[in-house]
C-alpha cells in the first residue's frame, strides 16, 4: 500500500524565484473548527520544506490548514508593503480524503495576490 504524504512549496512570483525562509504552520482542524498545531517549518533555498510535512502514521484523512507567514517573508525579501500589508498571513484550509495519496499544496505569492492548487 502506498504511503500518503503532504508536501508544499512557495514561489515568489513578483521576484521570479523560490520563497526561501518563509515560515509555515500546519494545523489539524477538528469538526468544531478548533485547531491543533502539528508542525512548524521554514522553506529552504528552493522554497520547499526538507521532507514531507506529514507522512506515515501521522498522515491521515481529515481537515487541515497551512498557514503561510507571507508578510514576514515579503518584507525580508525587500518587497515594499503597505501598512498594514495587503497580504500578511495566508491560511489555506483543505481536506485529505485518501491517506495513501500524495497531497501537494503549493503557494504562489506576491505582495498583492496569491494562488494555490492541488499539485503533484
N, C-alpha and C positions, 0 to 999 in steps of 0.2 A: 504494500500500500504506500502511495506517495505521501511524503511528509509535507504538510502545508507550512507556509511561511508568509510573513508580512515584511515588505521592504518599501523604501521610499527613496527619492532623490529630489533635489531642489535646484532649479536653474534660474539664474538672474537674467531675464530676457532683456532688461534695459541695458545691461552691460555686456550681454552675449557671452556669459561664462557660468560655470557651476557656482552655486552659492555656498562657498566654504565658510565654516564657522557659524552656521545657523543652528540655534537651539530648538529642539523638538521635544515635545512631551507626548507620550502615548497613554491614553486613558481607556479603561473599560467602562462602558456605560450600562448601568443597571436599568431594569424595566421602569423604575420610578424616576429615572432621569439623573439620579446621583451618579457620581463617577469615582473610580478608584485609579490612582496613578500607578501605572505598571512600569514605566521606564522613562528616563530622560536620556537624550543623546545629542551630539553635536555633529553636523555634517563635516566630512573630510574635504580634502582639496578637490575631489571630484563631485562634491555636492551630495555625496551618499553617506550612509551610516555603514560603519565597518561591520558587516554581517546583518542578518535579519533582525528586525525589531522584536518579532515574535517567531518562534518555531518550536517544533517538537511538542512536548506535553503542555507547554504554556499557550500553544496556538489552538484556539477553539472557536466554535461558532458564537455569534453574538454581535452586539453593537460596540463600536469603538470610536474614539475621537483622537485624531492627530492635531496637536496644537503647535503651529509654527510661529516662532517669535521673529516675524519678518521685519518689524520696525527696528529692532536692535541690529539685525544684520544689515539692513539697508543703510542705516546711519554709519555703521562701522565700515561699510564698503564705499562710503563717500557720496552717497546719493543725498541730494538736498530734499528734505521733507518739510512739510508744513507742521505747524504746532497747534493742535495735535496732528499727528500723522494721519493721512487718509487711511492707510493700512498699517496696522501695528501687529496685533495678534490675529492669526488666521486659523480658526478651528475648522476641521473637516471631519464631519461625522459620517460614518459608513458602516455597513454591515458585512459580516463574514458568514456566508451560508454554507461553505464547503471547507471543512477543516483539513482536507487533503490537497487543497489548491494553493497556488501562489497568488497572493494579492499584492499588487504593486501600486502604490498611491503616490504618484509624482506631483510636484507643485512647480508651476512656472510663475515667477513673481516679477513685478516691477513696482515702483512707488505708487502707482495708481490702478493696478489691476492684477488679477491672478487667475489661473485656471488649473484644473485638476481633472483626472480621468482614471479609470482602472487600466493600468498598463500591464505589460507582460515582463 
